[in-house]
Amino acid sequence: MLAIADIATGTGIWLKDVSRELGTTATQCYYHGFDISPDQFPKNPGNIDFSVHDITKPFPEEHRNRYDLVHVRLLVAAIEESEYKVAISNIYAILKPGGFLQWEEVDEETYTSNDNPVIWEIRRCFELSYKAEGKCFQASAKVHDECIAAGFLDVERSVYSSDRDDSLRLDTERGLATLIETLYASLLLRSGQVDSEEAAIRQAEKLIKQHWQLCDNGNSPPLKLMRVVGQKQLRGSSL
Ligand SMILES: C[S@@+](CC[C@H](N)C(=O)[O-])C[C@H]1O[C@@H](n2cnc3c(N)ncnc32)[C@H](O)[C@@H]1O
């Protein structure tokens, strides 16, 4: 049986997608979602087990050497730079020998554009806020380096840009507007760049307006998802 875990799973959306894809094959699968908070766990989890767990803490014994694939997505705003090492060592411990880690992030490289001022404003705000909070804006490079240090094999970091497929354009534009409304606004406030929630909302609304104007004028920004993949050694692990 194939065992797949998703850490920082939120609603479990990634596991649901994977289980739908693999549901059409003959492979038997076990799915487990972990998150530091149960708030977004679905009321009807179906074929997925969920449990509360902080990635920076060792996983319970029953999960050790259990998973063929461990997936992580979008922890950049949650964990501190100093916590990546222990997070990756905890993941290493729950992978089967030969199992794979796949970690996806939006980070510094996501927000690059030659001529889009909205992207540069998001980048400026995130850089300042992450630095103030001890977070790592170069998250995928950090994951890559810590995976190598932990003894993962064939560690690769790749970039998936939304402009590779024109059908992603509208979703990318909407996704960026949501990101400005949520994370951008909250980071403005958290890092003291504005002094009230109302001011953060106003500044975010202004940026969203500018974003849609640029999109209307044909300056729709591509976004990049960074992905790191590595394999646990079959034997002789360094951990
Ligand atoms: C931006 S959401 C991403 C959710 C999901 N991975 C996705 O791609 O839809 C970040 C999630 O990380 C969880 N989280 C934050 N810190 C965590 C930690 N130390 N260990 C485990 N989960 C954590 C939050 O509760 C939240 O559900």
The ligand as a Gaussian input file, in Angstrom:
#p B3LYP/6-31G(d) Opt

LIG

0 1
 C       -0.979000      28.865000       3.737000
 S       -1.655000      27.485000       4.556000
 C       -1.285000      26.179000       3.398000
 C       -2.290000      25.059000       3.435000
 C       -2.034000      23.941000       2.425000
 N       -0.690000      23.417000       2.514000
 C       -2.341000      24.365000       1.010000
 O       -1.428000      24.421000       0.172000
 O       -3.526000      24.635000       0.725000
 C       -0.473000      27.186000       5.860000
 C       -0.873000      26.082000       6.827000
 O        0.256000      25.778000       7.650000
 C       -0.207000      25.459000       8.947000
 N        0.945000      25.588000       9.866000
 C        1.525000      26.727000      10.321000
 N        2.584000      26.444000      11.101000
 C        2.674000      25.090000      11.148000
 C        3.562000      24.183000      11.806000
 N        4.564000      24.632000      12.579000
 N        3.371000      22.845000      11.638000
 C        2.337000      22.392000      10.884000
 N        1.460000      23.214000      10.228000
 C        1.632000      24.531000      10.359000
 C       -1.325000      26.460000       9.163000
 O       -2.189000      26.065000      10.203000
 C       -2.002000      26.474000       7.777000
 O       -3.020000      25.495000       7.693000

